[in-house]
């Protein structure tokens, strides 16, 4: 099968691509640095596709192939929801829905020292960042952003966590805000954390709001933007009528 190629990545952005497609020709992009996400690899000056899906781009310079799948393939700089499985002297072992358990060093926290190592019981839900994800090795995680600050990372208490496809996770994290979250956010007060590994955490003062938000998100994957808004408004109407 012949591969398609193009010097301009704009030709492929938001379009379906298949393994073998060359989506970026680096020789035509002088003095530009790009970041590669999942589904892409570099062969000399060619950035080629490794799995079928839609090519996505986020400013300033990140490209990835978006696929909707249950299994998560870890990628550096992804924000994910992990569940503590075990703790060792130097690391916490974390389930991030990948092929292997990830490890979170006990010092990978803002201001982390041997004197203030956090204690997490098995089953604790954490919002973490993937630092390293090399084939054949356990991914390494951190509870800080690239500058060493805790930012939004850390333990998520209370609330409700559910699983979805990785494609739905990416949709929820898209910019501008996806229609279903935009519609819900205008009427309801809730917290949400979305992991690119197909896990979503929702918390609110009322259990009924958590259920409404979770149901709306899970129902939204196959809907268009307009359909998402209509569906969310119908669910909100139920709250008002109850």
N, C-alpha and C positions, 0 to 999 in steps of 0.2 A: 504494500500500500504506500503510495507516494504521500509525503508530508507536505502540507501547505506551509508557506513561509511568507513573511512580510517584514519589511524594515520598520513598519509603524505598528506599535502595539495597539493603537486606537482602533485598528481594523478588527481586532478580536475582542475588545473589552465588552462585557455583558452579552457575548455570543457563545454558543456552544463550541467547545474545542475537544479534540480527541487525541489520544497518545500519538506522538510523532509530529504534531503541529509545532512549527517554530513560530513562537508568538512575539519574540523580541530579538532583533539583531543588534548586539551591543556595538558592533563596528560602526553603526550609523548613529550611535548615541554618544558623542564625545563629551567628556567631562561630566557625565551623569552617573550617579550611584543609585542602584535600585535594590530593593529588598524582595526576596522570594519567599512566598508562603507555600502552603501545601499544594502538591500536585504539579510542581514545576522543578526543573533541574537545569543546570548550566553545563553545556558542552562547548568549551572554547568561547566563541562569541555568540553562540546560539542559546537562547532560553527556550527549552522545549517542554511539551506537555507530557506528563506521566500517567494521568488518569482523566477520564472523560468528565466533563462538567462545563460550567460557565466560567470564563475568565473574568476575574474581578480586579478592580484597582482602587486603592485608597490613597489620598494625598498624604505626603508628597510623592512617595515613590515605591509603594508596596503592591505587588501583584500576587495573586493566588488563584487556584482553580477551586470553585465552589461546587461541592457535591452534597447531595442529601443522603446521608447514610447513618446507620446506627453506630458503627464502629468508628472510633476516633483515632486519627493518626497524629501523634503529638508533633507540634511545630514550635520552634523557638519564638518567644514573645507572645504566644497565645495566653489569654486569660482563661482559666478553667476552674471548675468547681471540683474539689477533690475530697475524698472521704478518708480519714485516718484509719489505717488498718493495724498498724503496730508502731511502737516507738523503740528506738535503739539509743545507745549512748550518744551517737553523733547525728543521727537522722531520724525523721519520722517517715514511715512507709505509707504512701498515699495511692489510693485507687483513683485514677483519672479516666477510666474507661478505655485505656489504651491497651496495646498488646502485652505490656508488662507494667508492674508497679513502678511508680515514680518515687524519688526520695527528696525530702525537704530537709536540708541541713538545719540543725538546731540554732545556728547562728544567722540564718537567712531571714532575719527580722530587723526592723529599724532599731538601731542601737543595740543589736544582739551581742551579748557577752556570755561567758560561762556562768556568770552570777545571776543572770535573769532569763534562763532558758524557760520558755513557756511549757506548760503541761497540757497535753491534749489526750483525752481518752479515746479509745477505739470508737469509731462512729461519728466523731466530730467532723462537721462540714467546714471546709476552708475555701476561701477564694484566693487563688494563687496564680503566679505567673510562671510559665515555662521558660527556663533559662537556657537549657541545653536539651536537644533532642536528636541524638545521633543514632543511626540504625544499629541494632544489636546491643544497645546500651540502655540502661534504665534512665528515663528522663530526669533532669534535675529541676527542682522548683524553687521559688522564692516567694516570701510574703512582703516583698518591697518592689517598687517600680525601678526603672533603670538608674534613677538617681539615688537609690537607697532609702527612699521614703516609704512609709507604710501605705500611703494613699488609700485606696479602697480595699486593699488586701487584708486578709486575716480571717478569724473565725466568724461564722455566721450563726447567730443564736436564734432559737425559736423559728417561726416561719415554716414553710413547706417546700420541699425540694422534689421536683419531678424530672423525668428524663424525656428527651425529644430527639429528633434527628439533628445532625450537625448543620444541615441546611437551614433549619428553622432557627437555630442559635444565631447563625450569621445574619439572618433576616432581622432578628430582634435587635442586633447590635448595629444595624445599618444606619447610615446618616443620609438624609434627614430621618428623624424618628419614624419607625414603621407605623402604618395607620392604626393597627390594633392597640399599640401602646399609647399612641397619641390620643386616641379616642377615650381610652380608659383613664389616662392621666388627667384629662380635663375634668372628670367627674369624681374620681376616687383618689384617696390618699393611700399609697402603698410603697413599699421598698421592693426593689428587684435586683438580682444579680444573675447575669447570664454568662455561662461558660461556653467557650467554643467547642467543648467536648460533648455538647448535647445534654447539658444539665441546666436547670433554671430554678432559682430560689425566689420565693415570694413571701413577704411578710406584711401584715397590716394589723390594725387594732381589732378588727372584727374577722372571725373565721369565715364569715359569708363573703367578705370582700376577697379574701385569699382564694376561695373556691371559684368565684366569678372570674378573677384575673387568670388563674391557672387554666380554667376551661376555655376562656377566650383565646389564650395563647395556643393551646393544643388544637383548637378548632381552626386556627388561622392559616396553617401551613399551605393548604391547597387553594386558598382564596386570593382573589385579586385585591388590590388596595381598597377599592370601593366596597367590595363584598366584606372585607374585614371591618370596615366602619359600620356597615349595616348590622352585621352580626354582633359587634360590641354594643351598639345602641340598643339592640333587642335585649341583650343580657342586662344592661343598665336599667332598662324599663322594668324588668322583672324585680329588681331591687326596690324600685320606687313603689311598685304595686304591692309588694309583700308587707 
